[in-house]
């Protein structure tokens, strides 16, 4: 074991990250498959447990069997552990524990953690990492505490407390799992606590740890602001990354709300049957959860096809870097959009907020978006072979949901063939580690190789 750990420390960073996630998924599936993790009435096979473990560690939410009807208390605790490991990463949690007990991690290990958390500098990294674990726990505890006011009267003390903790951890980690039944949170479509607290936890978990601490650093200035100009002035002191992420997150939530309202307001199978306040709550809830969390208070199978197609765009984008969310990431897509706009205008430099962005970052963003599109196409093509009777648009929705680690489904996952479910498992795994691994691979190229430049050539395009 000691020899393996020694060899592991010398592996490339991208391989370390991949192996740590795969290890957690495999061990988790073995524990979930044990009789002591399951209810006596469970009919799940090992394949179902493997699918679930991958989805839990990938913080996706897709499953072939419902948690509430498959796992007992111990199995549900294992589910929470896997979600936590997936949200922050096994390497991150283990290193935080080591640091907490006063032990030092090597420079090589710090670089691995830096890449795993999408952080681009080592300054104050130990303090940053411990604060991530600390405030993650605080947010989850606060969410659980608020849920208890509703869940304890509904389920009793023991079950109510545990269900509150389960939902809070799952929401903050953008996992999309619940232990409340077989229809996600549809039974709580009219409960304000669920419709407000769950989206807030999703946003906090998905916006990125670096944005948290940047906003926290200027919190006193925000709190003492007496006018809109004061708020804008303080906002300008945030880092370029924070401003981009906050702006795009708000834009995407508002855009999703508008599209959902226009498309589903009168649909009797979705929003049409709700009161005005119920509609507003459901609209806000789905606008937030569709980008990465996977909870639903409405049945997606009853939505208009336009809504599902539009929602795939938001699922593809996902959350923000350095958090618990998946997808191509807001800042990545934003940079590609900036590139397109700049090219249309015929400009050379790509600028944002009076700053010129490095072309190397733009190229990485473009590679990630193109790879995500290509991988989605490959997965969709395979699933059309394995489940050719299923309408293409539903398969498309399923693959994008898996790659974006969103977890939304039009009641399709459990009905797919084992071959298609295997494709979905690979989608979830790649979706969770893909952007991280790509950034790592591109950021650690062999710099000893000569960057050769030849005589300029020309190729016709368009």
N, C-alpha and C positions, 0 to 999 in steps of 0.2 A: 504493500500500500504506500509506504514511504517512497519507494522508487517511482511508483506511478505519479504521485504528487509532485515529485521532483521533475519528472518528464513533462507533466502537465504545465508547470510554471514556465517551461521553455517553448511551449507551443505558440503559434501566432495568435494574436488577440482575437481575431475573428473566430478561430477554431475553439478557443476557450469559451466564448459566448455561446456558440452553437452547442457545444458539448454540455455545458451547464444546463441549458434549457432542455435538451434531449434527455439528460440524466433525470431531471426533475419529473419530466413527463412519463418516462418509463417506470421509475420507482413508484410514482403516484398511481399509475394504472395497476401495478401489482398489488398495492395496498387496497385500492378500491375493489379489486376482484376477489379479495379475501371474504369469506363468509361473515366474519365479524364486522365488516364494514357495511353490509347490506341488510335490508329488511328481509324477513322470511318469505315475503311474497314476491321478491325481486325475480324477474325472469331475464335479467341482463346477461349478456355473454361477455367474454373477455374483450371482444372487439368493441362493444359498447363502452366498457370501462376505459379502454385505450383512447377511443374517440373523445370521451369526456375529459380524461386527464390532459390530453393535448389541448382541448378547448379551454380548460381551466388555466393551464400554465400560459397559454397564448392569450388569456383574458378575452376570449371571444364570446362565448355564451351559446354557441350552437351545440345541440346534444341529440343523441338518438334515443335517450331515455330520460324522463324527468327526474331531477334530484329528489324531489319530495316522495316519489313512489319507488325509489331504488335504494337510497342510502339511509341508514339509521343515524343516530346522533354522532357516533364515531366517524362514520363515512362522511357526514356533512362537515365535521371539523377538519377532516383531511381535505375536503373540497376547499375550505377557506384557506388552509395552509398552501395548497397549490395555487390558488388565486393570488395570495400574497407573494409567493415566490415568482409568479409570472409578472405581477405588476411592477415590482422593484427589481427582480432578477436575483437568482441564487447567489451570484458572485457579490452583488451589492449587499445583500442581507448578511451573508457570512462575514464579509469584510467589516461591516458596521459593528457586528458583535465583537469581532477581534479588537477593533479600535476602542470600543466601549470598555473593554477590560484592560486598556492601557498598552496593548501590544502594538507594535508598529508593522505596517505593511511595506513591502519593498516598492521601489520606484516603478518596477515593471508591473506590479499589481495595481499601483495607482493609475498607471496609464490604461490598464484594462478597464478599471472602474470609470475612468474619464470617458472612454469610448462607449461603455455600456450605458452611461447616463447622458450621452450626447453633450458633454461639456468640453469646451475648447481651451481650457486653461487649468493649471494645477494650483492656482493661488487659493489658499484657505480650503483645500479640498477636504481635509479631515473634518473640519467644522461643518462644511457644506453637507457631507454625506450623513453625519450624525443628525443634523437638523432635518434632513429629508425623512429619515426614519422616525424622528421625534414628532414632527408636525403631521406626517402621514397618520400616525397613531392617534394624535389629538383630533384631527378632522374626522377620522372614522369613529372615535369614541363619542364626539359631539353628535354626529349623525345618528348613531345607535341610541343615544340618550333621548333625542327628539322622537324617534320612531316608537320608543317604548310607551309614550303617552297614548298612542293609538293601538299598538299591538298587544300590550298587556291586557287591556280590557277585552280584546278580541280573542286572544289565545291563552290567557292565564299567565301567571308570573314566569314560570320556567321557560315555557315555549315562546312567550312574548318577548322575553329578554334575548333569548338566543336568535329568534327570527330577526329582531332588530339589529343585532350585531352582524348577522349573516348578510342582510340586505345592505347595510352601511359599508361593509368591507367590499362587497361585490360592486356596489355603485362607485365608490371612490376609485377602485382599481379598474373601472370601465369593463367589468367582466360580463355583465348581463345575466348571471345566474341568480336564481332565487329558489327558496325551499318552501314556497307558499302554495304550490299547486302545479298544474300542467299548462296553464295559459298565461305565463309571465305575470304581469301586474294588472291584467285586464279587470280583475275583480275590484281594483282600487282606482278605477278611472275617475271617480267622483270624490276621491279623498285628497284634499289640499296638501296635507303633510307629505304624502308620497309624491304628488305632482310638483312640489317645490323643492323638497330636501334632496330627492334622488337626482334631479338635474343639477342642483348646486354642487353636490358631491362629484358628479360626473365632470363638471366644468373644472373644479379644483384639481381633480386627478389628471385631467387631460390637457390642461393648459401648459404644463411643464414646470418643473421644480425651480429652474432659474428665474422664471417669471414671478413665481411666488415671492422669492427673496428680494427680487428687484423692487416689486411693489411694496413689500414690507419695509424695505429700507427707506422708502419715501412716504410711509403711511402717515407719519405725524404731519407732514406737509399737506397731504391730501385732506386729513381730518381738520386742519386749521384753515383750509381754503374757505374764503368768504364769498367768492364769486366764480363764475364760469371761467374768467380769465386766469384766476389763481389755479384752478384745476388744470387748465391747459398748460400753464407755465410749469407746474409740477410734473405733468405728464411728459413734457419734453425732456425732463431729466432722466426718464427711464432709458434703458439701453435700446438700441435700434431693434434688436431681436424682440424685446418685450413689446414695443409699440407695434411691430408688424404682427405678432401673434395675437395681441389683444384686438387690434383692428379687424383682422381677418376672422377671428373667432366670433366677434359680434356681428360682422357682416354675414357670415354663413348661417348663424342662428336666425337672424332676421329674414334672410332670403328663404330659408327653409320654412319659416312660419308663414310667410306670404304665399309661397307656392302651395303649401298644405291647405291654407285657408281657402284659396281660390279653387283648388281642385276638389276638396272634400267637404266643404261647408254644408252642402245640401245632400250629401250622400247618406241615405238612411242607414246604411250598413257600417258607417264609420262615425263621422261627426254629426250627421243629420239628426240623430236621435237624442243628442245631449242638450242640456240647457246652455244658455249663453256662457255662464261662468265655467261650465263643464267643458265647453268647446275650447275656450281660451286656455284652460289648464292642459287639455289634451294636446293642443297645438304646440304649446311651449315644451311640454314633455317630449313629444316625438321629435321636435326640431333639434333638441339637444342630444337625445339618446341615439338618433339615427347615424350620427357621425362616428361613433365608436363604442357605445355602451351595450346596445342590444336588448334593453328592456323595452316592453311595449305595453301600453294600456289599451290598445285597440288591435283588432285582428287585421294583420297586413294582407291576408288573403282576400279581404273584402274591399281593398282600396282599388281605385281606378288604375288602369295600367299606366297612364301618364304619371301618376304619383310615384309608382314603383320605379319607373325609368328615371325620373328626376331625382329620386332619393339615392339611386346608385352613384350619382355624381358626388353627393355629400359623403356617402360611405367611403368612396374612393379617396377623398381628401383626408378624412379622419381627423385626429387631434393634432397636438403640437409636440415638438421634439422634447426629449428629456422628461417625459411624464409617463403615465400609465396607459396612454392611448395608443391606438394603432393607425393604420392607413399610410398614405404617402406623406402625410403631415402638411399642416397649413402653410408653414413657412416655405416648404419645398415647392408646393404648387404655386404659391405667391411669386416665388422667384422665376418660375417658368412663365407665368403670366406676364411678369415684368419684361422678360426676354422677348416674348412675342410682341408686346406693345412697342418695345424699343425698336424691334426689327421693322414693324409696320411703319413707324415714324421715320425710319431711315437714319436713326441715331447710332452712334458707336458705343457710348458708355451707358451702362445700366445704373440708374440713380434712384435712390429712395431717401426721402427726408434730408436732402442736401448732402448725401453721402454717395460716393461711387462704389458699387459693389464689386468684389473681386470676381473675375471671370471664372476662376477655378471653382468657386462655390456655385456659380450658375451652372457650370457644366455638370457638377455632381448632382444638382437638383434635377437637371434634364435627364441624366442617366437613370435616376431613381424612378421618375415618372414614366419614362419609356419602358423600363424593365417591369414595372407594375402592370402597365397596359399589356405588354407581351405575355407575361405570366398569366394574367386573367384570360387572355385569348386562348392560350394553350389549355388551361383548366376547363374553360367553357367548351372547347372543341372535344376534349376527352369525355366530358359529361354528356354531350349530345350523342356520343357513340353508345355509352353505357345506359342512358335513359332517354332514348330517342322519342318516347311517347310524352315526355314532359315538355310543356311549352318553353320555347327558347328564352323568353323574357324572365320566366321564373328561375331557370338555371343561371341566367346572367346575374340576377339579383342575389342568388345564393353564393356564387363564386366571388363577387365583389364584397359581399358581407364577410366571407371567410378571409379573403386577403386583407381586408381593412380591419380585421379582428373586431368586427362590429357585433355579429351574432344575431342580427334580425333575419327572419325567415317568413316566407308566406306559407307556413305550416308544411314545409317540404322536406326538411332534413331527415326525419325519421322514415320517410317513405321512399327515399332514394335507394338504389341498389348499393351493395357493399362496395362495388368498384367506384361508384361516384362518391360515396362516403370516404373512401380512401383518398380520392383526389382532394376532397374537402379538408381532410386531415393535413395533407401536405400544404394546402393553401394557408391554413391557419398557422402552421409552423413557420413557413416562409414569411408570412405576413408579420409575424411577431419579431423575427430576427432579421428580416430582409434589409430594411433601411439601415439598421445598426451595422450589419455586416458589410453592406455596400460602402458606407462611410468609412469603416475601418479599413477595408481593402483598398479603397482609393486613397486614404490618408497615409497608408504605410507602404506605398510602392517603393520598389528598390531604387533609391536615389543615386545609387552608384552607376546605374545605367545612363548612358549618354542620351541627352535629349537632342537627337539628330535633326538638323534642318537641311533640306535639299532645295534645289531650285524650285521656285513657285510653279505649281500646275493649276490648271483650270478644268472644272467639270460642270456641265450644264445641269441645272436642276429645275424643277417646276414644270 
